[in-house]
Amino acid sequence: MKYALIGCGRISQNHIEAAIANELHIVALCDVVQDAAESLKSRFGLSDAKTYTCYQEMLENENLDAVAIATDSGKHTSIAMDCINENIHVIIEKPIALSIADADSIITATKAKGVTVCCCHQNRYNRSVQKLRSAVEQGGFGRIYHIAAHIRWNRGRSYYDQAKWRGTWSQDGGCLMNQCIHNLDLLRWIMGSEIDEVFAYTENFAHPYMETEDTGLAVVKFQNGGLGLIEGTINVYPKNLEETLYVFGERGTVKLGGTSVNRIDEWSFADGLNTLGTVKEEFSENPPNVYGFGHTPLYADFISAVNNGTEPYIPVLEGKKSVEMILAIYKSSASGIPVKLPLINCSTMDFVGSFNKGNDACNGEKNGK
């Protein structure tokens, strides 16, 4: 399978490692900064891979089967659409889009062309998360009452100076859309229910040089009656503290922790679904960074889906749902009222100049109507 990576920045190493581990034929690397592509090529000894600064030129010159998109978030949709229209299978880094309309356009094109498109929420493949998901599917919790997701990280001026698109409404969104989206995806996925409504506050406490929030607090009401609690911040002094996911049910309690919910810290069930010591030893991991080890199994599933014509484990619709939840948080904070889902015609660009001002957002809509 001929593969290319578009975007050779911070996360590119994980994609190349996953591509190599799954024996993909890496034929090209593309980045608007030539040195970034050349450096990645040299680092992994990809002597046969060509480098490009224009992805359209790469698509014209290379007969590609699969592409991974790891560029600025605001460019994900346009690049994905160009690849899909060329009948190329695609892995899209989170978030898949920054608007409901763009996410829908990817979903529609995917169905029309019959290609495989996967959203890169790789933390679903963490051993700890897979074990938790298994407990949910076995009914170990009984009814899940509520889930709490905490992302307590640090991002300072140097991080934002590395790339001017970060912290902008047009190309990024804030800490919830960028840093926190993986854990928010898990909160929704583990609850196993569509969202009814969201109420939230967001604030920019310590990053006056960026347009968006550095802290967000939200309560999520699910259609099954369960609740979700979200705390996301990049203001923790002096460095990343933790990323945790708590699940509280009528017959079970679980806490996942570590740098990327890669560790099982609490595991207690009425019907004895293993002991804490057992699951800690077998299902906890210690990754070198917050990206974890999930890219390699995600690529394996993607390749299997392409070869067998099946839906990937994390289809593009799942990526849309995570984006929609975060847009609902932004809208609730801007409007000061709970926001009903599904959302219609909402985008990060609806919040330019109206951050936490209490005025209506999303084209004057309220409650997603």
Buried (B, 14 or more C-beta within 10 A) or exposed (E): BBBBBBBBBEBBBBBBBBBBEBEBBBBBBBBBEEEBBBBBBEEBEBEEBBBBEEBEEBBEEBEBBBBBBBBBBBBBBBBBBBBBEBEBBBBBBBBBBBBBEBBBBBBEBBEEBEBBBBBBBBBBBBBBBBBBBEBBEEEBBEEBEBBBBBBBBBBBEEBBEEBEBBBBBBBBBBBBBBBBBBBBBBBBBBBEBEBBBBBBBBBBEBBEEBBBBBBBBBBBBBEEEBBBBBBBBBBBEEEBBBBBBBBBBEBBBBBBBBBBBBBBBBBEBEEEBBEEEEBBEEBBBEBEEBBBBBBBBBBBBBBBBBEEEEEBBBBBBBBBBBBBBBBBBBBBBBBBBBBBBEBEEBBBEBBBEBBBEEEBBBEEBBBBE
